[in-house]
């Protein structure tokens, strides 16, 4: 990540106008997803907050990337726009909505109760 930021690796010329915004989003999304992953194992409710914030930032990031690509293409069709919306809903928004829908409540003292449950 720091090589991308300091040396400018990873960005094509079409994204130079959005360079700062892309870097800010890179460095916000990665720690939020890492914190989400850590909070899953802690069974913390903060996981849902971090996950939803990172979803919002990922949608902004995808919109910026889409805007850079959409300005470059010559033939502006609605097919490209619909595929962008469908893929974001299917692969980004869909899993987060499913996770939020089936969210669980944290187990109270789960580690201390191991082996004490009687069937």
N, C-alpha and C positions, 0 to 999 in steps of 0.2 A: 504494500500500500504506500509506503514512503517513497519507493522508487517511482511509482506512478505520480506522486505529488511533486517530488523534487526534480525529477528528470523529464517529466511529461510523457512517460510511456503510457501506452494503452488507449490514447485518444486519437481519433482520426481528425483530419482537417475540418470536417463538417461540423465538429462539436466544439471548435475553438471559441465560438461566441458564448457557449454555455459552460466553459471550462471551470470557472470558480464554483458555480452551482453544482456541477457534477461532482467535484471534489468534496464539497461540503456534504452532499448527500451520501457519498461513499463513506465518509468518516462518521456520519451519524447512524447509518443503517447497520454497519458492521458491529459496533458495540451494542446496539440495541438487540440485534439478533443473538449475539453472544450472551447478553444478560437474560434474554428470553430462554435460551437453552439451559443456562445455569438454574434459573428459577423453576424450570420443569422438574428438576431433580429435588429441589427444595420443597416442591409442591406449594409454591407461593402464589397468591392472587396477583402479585405484581407482574407475573408472566403475561397475563392478559392485557395489562396496560402497555407493557413493552411491545408485545406482539401487535397490538392495534396501532400504536404510534409508528412502528416500523412498516406496517402495511400502508399507512398514509404516506410515509416518505418514499416507499417503493413506487407507489402510484405516481407521485410527483416525478420521481426519477425516470420512470418509463415514459411519462408524457414528454419530458425534456428530450429523451433519446428519440422518441417518435417524431417530435417537432423537427429535430435536426435531419432525420431521414426524409421526412415528408417535404421539407423545403428543397432537398436535393433532387428528388425524382421529378421527371418532366411530365409524366402522365398522371395527373391527380385523379384517382378513381376512389369511389366509396368502398370498393372491395378491400383496399389496403386499410382503411379506417375501421371497417367492420372486423377484419381479422385481428387488428390491434386490440379492439375492445373485447372480442371473444376470447382471445388468448389471455388477456389480463384477468377477465372474470373467471375463466376456467382454472388457471394455474396460480393466480395470486390471491384474488378475493375469495374464491371458492373455498380453498383449504382453511383460510382464516375464519370464514363464517362458520364452517363445520366445527372447527376447534372451539369457537365461542359458543356455538349452540350446545355442544356436548361437554361444556366445561364442568369440571368436577370441583367439589369442595375439598379443601385439604384435609387430610386425615389427621385427627388430633392424637398426638402421642403414638403414632404408628409403630415406631421402632421399639418403644417400651412394651407394646402389647404383642410382640412376636412370640409365638409359642403359647400364649395364654388363652387363645380362642378355643372353645369347646364346641364341637359339632354335635 
